[in-house]
Amino acid sequence: MTKHLADKRSPATGTRVAQFLRIAREGSERLWQDLRRRPVPVPADNRRAAEFLRIDRGRQV
């Protein structure tokens, strides 16, 4: 008795692994870029004065 057509697989060419590796590399690079772009946390001390100075300088955000 032979296997059914759905049970016979063709040999793997390695493209799935290559695609997984490409996605992993791209994702990790994006992660590091986002970490570098993350703003430096500003201490909460004197936050009100800092906001008034920001508005006075004309910066909206």
KOLTIRO-149079 format. One record per residue (C-alpha): residue number from 1; residue in three letters; x, y, z. Coordinates in nm, 2 decimals, always signed. Example, Ala and Ser with C-alpha at 12.3 -4.5 7.8 and 13.67 -1.06 7.14 Angstrom:
- vexro,kegu,c1,c2,c3
- 1,ALA,+1.23,-0.45,+0.78
- 2,SER,+1.37,-0.11,+0.71
//
This chain:
- vexro,kegu,c1,c2,c3
- 1,MET,+0.00,+0.00,+0.00
- 2,THR,+0.14,+0.34,-0.10
- 3,LYS,+0.11,+0.67,+0.07
- 4,HIS,-0.17,+0.92,-0.02
- 5,LEU,-0.07,+1.21,-0.24
- 6,ALA,-0.11,+1.45,+0.05
- 7,ASP,+0.13,+1.25,+0.26
- 8,LYS,+0.42,+1.27,+0.01
- 9,ARG,+0.63,+1.58,+0.06
- 10,SER,+0.88,+1.72,-0.17
- 11,PRO,+1.23,+1.78,-0.04
- 12,ALA,+1.28,+2.10,+0.15
- 13,THR,+1.48,+2.38,-0.03
- 14,GLY,+1.55,+2.59,+0.28
- 15,THR,+1.35,+2.89,+0.17
- 16,ARG,+1.13,+2.88,+0.49
- 17,VAL,+1.43,+2.89,+0.71
- 18,ALA,+1.58,+3.18,+0.50
- 19,GLN,+1.26,+3.38,+0.53
- 20,PHE,+1.25,+3.32,+0.91
- 21,LEU,+1.60,+3.44,+0.94
- 22,ARG,+1.53,+3.75,+0.73
- 23,ILE,+1.24,+3.84,+0.95
- 24,ALA,+1.44,+3.78,+1.26
- 25,ARG,+1.72,+4.00,+1.14
- 26,GLU,+1.49,+4.28,+1.02
- 27,GLY,+1.30,+4.27,+1.35
- 28,SER,+1.60,+4.29,+1.57
- 29,GLU,+1.75,+4.58,+1.37
- 30,ARG,+1.42,+4.77,+1.40
- 31,LEU,+1.43,+4.70,+1.78
- 32,TRP,+1.77,+4.85,+1.82
- 33,GLN,+1.68,+5.15,+1.61
- 34,ASP,+1.38,+5.22,+1.83
- 35,LEU,+1.59,+5.19,+2.14
- 36,ARG,+1.84,+5.44,+2.01
- 37,ARG,+1.56,+5.68,+1.92
- 38,ARG,+1.39,+5.66,+2.26
- 39,PRO,+1.39,+5.99,+2.43
- 40,VAL,+1.60,+6.03,+2.75
- 41,PRO,+1.37,+6.03,+3.05
- 42,VAL,+1.34,+6.37,+3.20
- 43,PRO,+1.32,+6.39,+3.58
- 44,ALA,+0.98,+6.50,+3.72
- 45,ASP,+1.15,+6.78,+3.92
- 46,ASN,+1.04,+7.12,+3.82
- 47,ARG,+0.83,+6.98,+3.53
- 48,ARG,+0.59,+7.28,+3.54
- 49,ALA,+0.87,+7.53,+3.49
- 50,ALA,+1.00,+7.32,+3.20
- 51,GLU,+0.66,+7.32,+3.03
- 52,PHE,+0.63,+7.70,+3.07
- 53,LEU,+0.97,+7.74,+2.91
- 54,ARG,+0.88,+7.50,+2.63
- 55,ILE,+0.57,+7.70,+2.55
- 56,ASP,+0.76,+8.03,+2.58
- 57,ARG,+1.01,+7.90,+2.32
- 58,GLY,+0.72,+7.83,+2.08
- 59,ARG,+0.75,+7.45,+2.08
- 60,GLN,+0.41,+7.28,+2.07
- 61,VAL,+0.52,+6.92,+2.13
//
